[in-house]
Amino acid sequence: MNNRQIVECVPNFSEGRDMNIIRQITDCIESVEGVKLLDVDPGEATNRTVVTFVGAPEAVCEAAFRAVGKAGELIDMRRHHGAHPRMGATDVLPLIPVSGITLEECAALARQLAERIATEHRIPCYCYEAAAYSEERKNLAVCRTGEYEALRERLSTPGQMPDHGARPFDDDVARTGCTAVGARDFLIAVNFNLNTTSTRRANAIAFDVREKGRPKREGNAITGKPLKDAEGNTIMLPGTLKSTKAIGWYIDEYGIAQVSMNITNINVTPLHVAFDEVCRCAQNRGIRVTGTEIVGLIPKRTLLEAGRYFLEKQHRSTGIPEGDIIDIAIRSMGLADLKPFNPKEKVIEFMLDDESKDKRLVDLTVKRFAEETSRESPAPGGGTIAAYMGALGAALGTMVANLSSHKAGWDDRWEEFSHWADQGQALEAQLLHLVDEDTQAFNRIMTAFGMPKGSDEEKAARSAAIQAATLYAAEVPLETMRTTMEVFSLCRAMVKDGNPNSVTDAGVGTLAARAAVLGAGMNVMINASSLKDKEQAQTLISQAKELMEKANEEEKVITSAVFDIINRE
């Protein structure tokens, strides 16, 4: 599947009062293509601005690099005062994985970014949290010990010096201070709405669930004296949810109490798990959770995981379109309890999609797609339609799986068919991706043919580009063929074991898959025949012919089984 990498960056700049300076820094961020600025939150008392932006890893790192440089030019730490701890013009710079990338990969990017900032901007950097080089420096407070005022001494003290750019305190460092560059997991801020106005009861639920828990008390669990350990520290009774912080409060605007929670690691405690546990603890105290309020933005996977979780609890198939899964999550957790919940305004990936300037074929209506194909332009053409036929075959097989999962009397088989439907959704998504990929491959050839050919060097470059584009134009339909071959397994299983009332749907899916393989195979052959490397061309053509033969065999066996069932009815 086409799972693009998205990283969030939340730098904190030591300026919260001069909007001209803040705007120049954010302009640097927005100057990088592929980055979207999501939020700018200046604070006058803290004299600090928290900026949030997202994008592909390389683009985010470039934007962060430019912003740190600009902040170093415009902010003089010698004159900075504010309520928040700080040690640099850019105080902290965390990279956060959103999708398609791991925390470990973000940590590696953070270290590279810190080294570049120290080398090119000459701003010393500490690495913290997942990017830390030592266990103790995972804690930001350790990296920022003594804040800006302690830097003169720390920069010359062994064991206290920055990880990158260590040097004696000079005028440049005096102006810019140091920056902490790190990587951390995505943090979700969420409020659970309660059918009570009691802050005390909301707090009790918060203490039940938060990782820190509540103090262990002598005698009465509420009014008793907190117990201490041998070192004089309060003994805590841990809550039920790891990686969470929570309190209870009353919100005048809504007229209700809430459990306000930060989930600091959604891999340890996903949102849906927190929701169910808060519901359980609230019910134990005679209170109901009426809904959930998401503060800020969330990754798409948070809603997908939640939707699948609630579908599985209902013994329903999870192999349904993403939009339907997200709708289940919204309804199950009451995300629209207090105000409308629009995923396009709350899900990071969707906000980036809205910025896309390239319209995809798969986003067209069926009518528009057909009209676009019928025009005199050579693309979209046969390869694109072949990929779409494969996607339709996968969709039909998935439909039968879902109908079978919900068939009366087959309740004990829901998981079997849900598994097939999940596979079908994955195949459909990959083939829809190949719909546009095939057209883009053809466009590459056209671009290569349009290259200049006035000199021998230009002719050589043009020829090489044409060959590379032609090879790619053969490889894309070959990938369509390989992916579509998996559709036969889905359709065969649905003919054999699925709802017999839908057997013809699986049969049509099989025919669509065969058309996709043969159509894509034709495109492999015609494009490969234009390659100068005849050995490579023959390899591609042989692979295509083999897959076409297998597709014919699969279609013959499966459609024969379909007609056998029809004739028995």
Protein Blocks (a to p, Z undefined) as FASTA:
>chain_A
ZZdddddddddddbfkbmmlmmmmmmmmmmpghiacfbdcddfklopacddddddfklmm
mmmmmmmmmmmmmpcfklgccfbdcfbfblbdcdddfbhpafklmmmmmmmmmmmmmmmn
opacddehjlpcbfklmpmklmmgoijmlmmmmmmgghkacfehpacddfklmmnopadd
dddddddddddddfbfbfklmmmmmmmmmmnlpaddehjaklmccdddfkopacddddfb
ehiacdddddfknopacdddddfblklmgfklmmmmmmmmmmmnopacfbdcdehjddfk
lmmmmmmmmmmmnopafkbcfklmmmmmmmmnopmmmbccdfklmgmklmmmmmpmbdcf
klpcfklmmmmmmpmbfbdcfklmmmmmmmmmmmmmmmmmmmmmmgghilmmmmmmmmmm
mmmmmmmmmmmmmmmmmmmmmmmmmmmmmpcckbmklmmmmmmmmmmmmmmmmmmmmmmm
mmmmmmmmmmmmmmmmmcfklmmmmmmmmmmmmmmmmmmmmmmmmmmmmpmblmlmmmmm
mmmmmmmmmmmmmmmmmmmmmmmmmmmZZ
